Amino acid sequence: MSKKSVLVVVGTTKFEDLIKAVSEKRFQKLLFSKGYTHLSIQIGHGEYTPAESGSGRGEELIVDWFRFKPTLANDMTEASLIISHGGSGTIFESLSLRKALVVVINETLMNNHQTELASRLAKDGHLVYTFSKYVHFF
């Protein structure tokens, strides 16, 4: 089985709702049912740490997490799908790599400026956006 991976990016802030949503077994089973083999989660400054799992024998999604890396360029290049916070830097880097992109709006941020950018880019067909409570529906 070839590697088909999902990278979750939260940036430099906390985004506990997103981390918890992608850590749910039902979400991970959904990814696996769609042919994904790996899920790598950046947790940033978050306090919640997801359980790592997967034997690598193709029976379940392999899950790992990290806080920060000097660069996410290699991770983003290797990812089949990027699930990202609504920060413009991550959005535009993902789009420049021509990656499938799901933006999850962090509703806890002031002024909710992420929705405006994500909505416009979704309207133009560049990405899909949602909120953390709906991640498992994508």
DOZA-393966 format. One record per atom (N, C-alpha, C): x, y, z. Coordinates in steps of 0.001 Angstrom, whole numbers, padded with zeros to 6 digits, always signed. Example, Ala and Ser with C-alpha at 12.3 -4.5 7.8 and 13.67 -1.06 7.14 Angstrom:
<zatis>
+013190-005690+007800
+012300-004500+007800
+013200-003300+007800
+012850-002250+007080
+013670-001060+007140
+012900+000030+007870
</zatis>
This chain:
<zatis>
+000851-001183+000000
+000000+000000+000000
+000892+001240+000000
+000646+002150-000936
+001435+003366-000981
+000956+004343+000087
+001862+005215+000464
+001552+006178+001520
+000659+007288+000978
-000454+007476+001621
-001372+008576+001320
-001592+009275+002653
-001041+010473+002798
-000994+011084+004122
-001791+012376+004231
-002170+012636+005487
-002868+013865+005846
-001990+014606+006849
-001791+015883+006614
-001051+016737+007533
-002017+017746+008124
-002037+017830+009454
-002863+018815+010157
-001929+019905+010674
-002228+021158+010338
-001367+022285+010707
-002173+023281+011541
-001659+023603+012743
-002338+024588+013595
-001565+025894+013727
-000345+025938+013237
+000443+027163+013321
+001022+027378+014702
+001186+028630+015072
+001878+028959+016317
+000956+029152+017509
-000343+029048+017308
-001269+029224+018426
-001844+027883+018850
-002723+027911+019816
-003459+026710+020229
-004687+026569+019341
-005018+025329+019037
-006278+025058+018332
-006762+023693+018811
-007101+023652+020095
-007480+022404+020753
-008678+021728+020090
-009657+022515+019655
-010849+021925+019039
-010497+021127+017788
-009602+021653+016971
-009193+020934+015764
-008415+019671+016122
-007488+019780+017061
-006686+018616+017455
-007588+017514+018002
-008533+017884+018827
-009462+016880+019378
-010323+016269+018279
-010763+017080+017330
-011619+016574+016244
-010888+015550+015383
-009636+015837+015018
-008899+014889+014167
-008370+013702+014956
-008419+013787+016282
-007985+012677+017138
-009096+011665+017385
-010321+012033+017047
-011445+011123+017272
-011321+009896+016368
-011624+008737+016932
-011540+007481+016179
-012439+007503+014949
-013624+008097+015061
-014526+008091+013902
-013938+008895+012747
-013228+009980+013053
-012585+010761+012007
-011447+009961+011383
-010650+009314+012227
-009531+008531+011719
-010009+007342+010886
-011099+006730+011287
-011675+005634+010492
-012172+006151+009145
-012735+007350+009131
-013182+007958+007885
-011999+008157+006939
-010908+008715+007457
-009720+008906+006621
-009227+007577+006067
-009143+006571+006936
-008657+005259+006521
-009567+004665+005445
-010865+004847+005602
-011817+004315+004616
-011679+005009+003262
-011112+006211+003246
-010891+006947+002000
-009503+006675+001423
-008777+005721+002033
-007482+005322+001495
-006275+006001+002102
-006487+006864+003086
-005340+007505+003734
-004676+006514+004679
-003347+006579+004748
-002590+005640+005573
-001910+006300+006763
-001652+007604+006671
-000916+008331+007711
-001617+009645+008052
-001568+009984+009341
-002086+011259+009841
-001022+011858+010742
-000496+012997+010347
+000520+013691+011131
-000079+015007+011611
-000032+015231+012928
-000739+016353+013538
+000239+017303+014231
+000258+018563+013796
+001000+019586+014524
+000085+020085+015633
+000551+020008+016885
-000287+020478+017988
+000133+021852+018501
+001252+022376+018022
+001688+023710+018419
+001804+023857+019926
+001241+024929+020458
+001276+025194+021898
+000123+024533+022646
-000631+023714+021967
-001781+023065+022588
-001404+022161+023744
-002340+021981+024647
-002127+021115+025807
-002584+019687+025544
-003551+019521+024657
-004075+018188+024350
-003097+017462+023429
-002739+016246+023806
-001861+015444+022959
-002603+014203+022482
-002702+014035+021175
-003426+012883+020634
-002661+011584+020859
-003387+010492+020880
-002757+009178+020992
-002122+008830+019656
-000891+008344+019716
-000249+007844+018507
-000694+006408+018317
-000800+005987+017072
-001256+004623+016826
-000797+004148+015468
-001071+002899+015215
-000785+002311+013916
+000428+001428+013936
+000256+000254+013397
+001342-000718+013356
+002130-000634+012065
+001577+000036+011067
+002226+000082+009769
+001920-001135+008917
+001030-001999+009388
+000668-003212+008644
-000568-003009+007771
-001043-001785+007659
-002170-001509+006787
-003532-001790+007380
-003585-001993+008701
-004856-002318+009357
-005573-001096+009898
-004824-000026+010104
-005401+001207+010629
-004503+002375+010262
-005016+003559+010449
-004279+004775+010178
-003087+004886+011129
-001942+005259+010603
-000774+005532+011439
-000859+007002+011844
-000844+007261+013146
-001013+008619+013669
+000218+009018+014470
+000751+010200+014188
+001822+010765+015009
+001572+012261+015158
+002265+012869+016104
+002092+014300+016330
+003423+014941+016680
+003474+016249+016538
+004655+017039+016882
+004184+018444+017243
+005026+019171+017954
+004679+020557+018310
+005087+021518+017198
+006373+021599+016955
+006901+022507+015937
+008070+021841+015234
+008354+022306+014047
+009532+021907+013286
+010116+023186+012694
+011407+023179+012392
+011985+024381+011781
+011263+024793+010490
+010781+023804+009758
+010012+024063+008548
+009033+022913+008319
+007908+023223+007735
+006927+022192+007378
+006955+021905+005879
+007933+022457+005181
+007986+022334+003720
+007957+020879+003259
+008788+020022+003849
+008809+018612+003435
+007496+017923+003768
+006965+018183+004959
+005702+017571+005376
+004573+017978+004430
+004554+019248+004067
+003501+019742+003182
+003648+019165+001774
+004877+019056+001308
+005123+018492-000019
+004691+017036-000087
+004957+016280+000975
+004629+014852+001002
+003150+014575+001265
+002435+015523+001830
+001032+015301+002196
+000139+015199+000961
-000821+014304+001039
-001843+014198-000007
-002965+015199+000256
-003195+015471+001531
-004250+016381+001975
-003720+017184+003149
-003994+018471+003155
-003623+019324+004282
-004907+019839+004919
-004987+019664+006237
-006080+020229+007027
-005434+021314+007875
-005844+022547+007678
-005118+023667+008258
-006019+024637+008997
-005416+025337+009946
-006050+026508+010544
-006211+027539+009435
-006856+028628+009714
-007148+029611+008680
-006110+030685+008477
-004884+030445+008916
-003830+031436+008728
-003446+031575+007262
-003287+032805+006809
-003039+033050+005387
-001729+032436+004898
-000695+032435+005724
+000585+031866+005302
+000473+030396+004950
-000146+029636+005823
-000317+028200+005583
-001248+027957+004405
-002305+028729+004311
-003237+028574+003186
-002508+028788+001862
-001799+029892+001728
-001161+030199+000449
-000005+029252+000138
+000712+028794+001163
+001771+027806+000918
+001166+026498+000420
+000071+026065+001027
-000607+024834+000593
-001102+024962-000842
-001705+026090-001156
-002219+026300-002510
-001094+026379-003534
+000039+026978-003151
+001165+027062-004088
+001731+025676-004398
+001555+024729-003473
+001994+023344-003687
+000918+022521-004396
-000223+023154-004676
-001352+022493-005346
-001860+021285-004558
-001962+021479-003254
-002446+020420-002368
-003941+020556-002132
-004596+019411-001970
-005986+019432-001519
-005974+020051-000127
-006862+020998+000110
-006804+021773+001349
-008184+021934+001968
-008252+021572+003247
-009437+021832+004055
-009013+022810+005137
-009621+023974+005166
-009318+024979+006183
-010379+024878+007269
-009907+024812+008507
-010805+024733+009656
-010696+026054+010405
-011795+026745+010490
-011819+028069+011109
-011732+027941+012626
-010821+028709+013207
-010670+028756+014657
-011611+029842+015183
-012760+029413+015652
-013790+030358+016092
-013439+031074+017392
-012386+030640+018065
-012011+031276+019330
-011180+032537+019117
-010724+032779+017901
-009918+033966+017638
-010799+035197+017512
-010263+036328+017932
-011010+037585+017870
-011296+037976+016422
-012433+038546+016194
-012845+039096+014900
-013046+038050+013807
-012714+036814+014084
-012931+035713+013144
-012569+036093+011702
-011400+036712+011537
-010944+037144+010214
-010666+035976+009274
-010466+034781+009831
-010158+033614+009007
-011320+033243+008092
-012525+033449+008549
-013695+033069+007757
-013763+033852+006452
-013454+035127+006502
-013530+035967+005309
-012595+035463+004210
-011338+035192+004566
-010367+034697+003585
-010766+033316+003074
-011077+032405+003987
-011429+031040+003588
-012683+031021+002722
-013655+031827+003069
-014902+031889+002309
-014650+032345+000874
-013837+033359+000734
-013532+033882-000609
-012786+032843-001444
-011788+032205-000854
-011011+031208-001589
-011842+029967-001899
-012768+029630-001029
-013673+028502-001290
-014618+028848-002438
-015112+030070-002438
-016018+030524-003499
-015330+030450-004860
-014023+030705-004873
-013246+030648-006110
-012774+029227-006438
-013125+028251-005587
-012810+026852-005860
-011423+026386-005460
-010739+027149-004603
-009369+026794-004228
-009270+025863-003030
-010290+025850-002188
-010241+025064-000961
-011653+024791-000471
-011722+023962+000545
-012970+023709+001266
-012740+024215+002677
-013743+024835+003284
-013552+025244+004674
-014715+024769+005523
-014415+024631+006805
-015401+024142+007754
-015032+024648+009146
-015744+024168+010132
-015476+024490+011530
-015149+023191+012239
-014424+023253+013342
-013918+022033+013988
-015019+021046+014342
-016197+021530+014696
-017268+020602+015076
-017817+019822+013882
-017464+020234+012661
-017945+019549+011462
-016850+018802+010699
-015646+018749+011230
-014524+018143+010515
-014828+016720+010072
-015481+015952+010904
-015716+014538+010575
-016717+014345+009437
-017325+015428+008939
-018262+015319+007820
-017618+015530+006458
-016400+016043+006448
-015825+016384+005149
-015589+015120+004371
</zatis>
